[in-house]
Amino acid sequence: MADSQANSVPRQPGEPPPEQVYAEMNPCEPYSVSNIVDTFEDTSRWTVQRRLNTLVEDGKISKKKHGENRVSYWIPK
């Protein structure tokens, strides 16, 4: 089984790596996938979600589910 690094490698040159997604976030401010997708206009929701989940797995951001299809991500203090 592949580790989280395999999911974070851009498939297209324009896809942001996890570090670039992280750089667009402010500490303690909640974000949804839609918020981040708006920043990276040419990037799919799935790609942004994978990047956010990689950051969660790496312990850089936190994640909370608010129901079946709502998730918030944030940089903890």
C-alpha positions as CSV (number, residue, x, y, z in Angstrom):
1,M,0.0,0.0,0.0
2,A,1.3,3.5,-0.9
3,D,2.0,6.0,1.8
4,S,0.7,9.5,2.0
5,Q,3.6,10.9,0.0
6,A,2.3,9.1,-3.1
7,N,-1.0,11.0,-2.8
8,S,0.7,14.3,-2.5
9,V,2.8,14.2,-5.7
10,P,1.2,16.5,-8.3
11,R,-0.1,14.6,-11.4
12,Q,-0.2,17.7,-13.4
13,P,2.4,20.6,-13.2
14,G,-0.2,23.1,-12.1
15,E,-1.5,21.0,-9.1
16,P,-0.4,22.5,-5.8
17,P,1.6,20.3,-3.4
18,P,0.4,20.1,0.2
19,E,2.9,22.8,1.3
20,Q,1.3,25.3,-1.1
21,V,-2.2,24.5,0.2
22,Y,-0.9,24.9,3.8
23,A,0.6,28.3,2.9
24,E,-2.8,29.6,1.8
25,M,-4.3,28.9,5.3
26,N,-4.3,31.1,8.4
27,P,-4.0,29.6,11.9
28,C,-7.3,28.9,13.7
29,E,-9.4,29.9,10.7
30,P,-11.7,27.1,9.5
31,Y,-11.7,26.1,5.8
32,S,-13.7,23.8,3.7
33,V,-12.5,22.1,0.5
34,S,-14.6,24.7,-1.4
35,N,-12.7,27.6,0.2
36,I,-9.4,26.2,-0.9
37,V,-10.6,25.2,-4.4
38,D,-11.5,28.9,-4.9
39,T,-7.8,29.8,-4.3
40,F,-6.6,27.2,-6.8
41,E,-9.0,27.7,-9.7
42,D,-7.6,25.0,-12.0
43,T,-7.4,22.3,-9.4
44,S,-10.1,19.7,-8.8
45,R,-11.9,19.3,-5.5
46,W,-10.5,15.8,-5.2
47,T,-7.0,17.0,-5.5
48,V,-7.5,19.7,-2.8
49,Q,-9.2,17.2,-0.5
50,R,-6.2,14.8,-0.9
51,R,-3.8,17.6,-0.1
52,L,-5.7,18.6,3.0
53,N,-6.0,14.9,4.1
54,T,-2.2,14.6,3.6
55,L,-1.7,17.6,5.8
56,V,-3.9,16.0,8.5
57,E,-2.0,12.7,8.3
58,D,1.3,14.7,8.7
59,G,-0.1,16.4,11.8
60,K,0.1,19.9,10.3
61,I,-3.6,20.7,10.3
62,S,-6.7,19.4,12.1
63,K,-10.0,18.0,10.6
64,K,-13.5,17.8,11.9
65,K,-16.6,16.2,10.3
66,H,-19.9,18.0,10.7
67,G,-22.1,15.4,9.0
68,E,-22.0,13.2,6.0
69,N,-20.6,15.7,3.6
70,R,-19.2,18.6,5.6
71,V,-15.7,18.8,6.9
72,S,-13.7,21.6,8.3
73,Y,-9.9,21.9,8.3
74,W,-7.7,24.4,10.3
75,I,-4.2,25.0,11.5
76,P,-4.3,24.6,15.3
77,K,-2.6,27.1,17.6
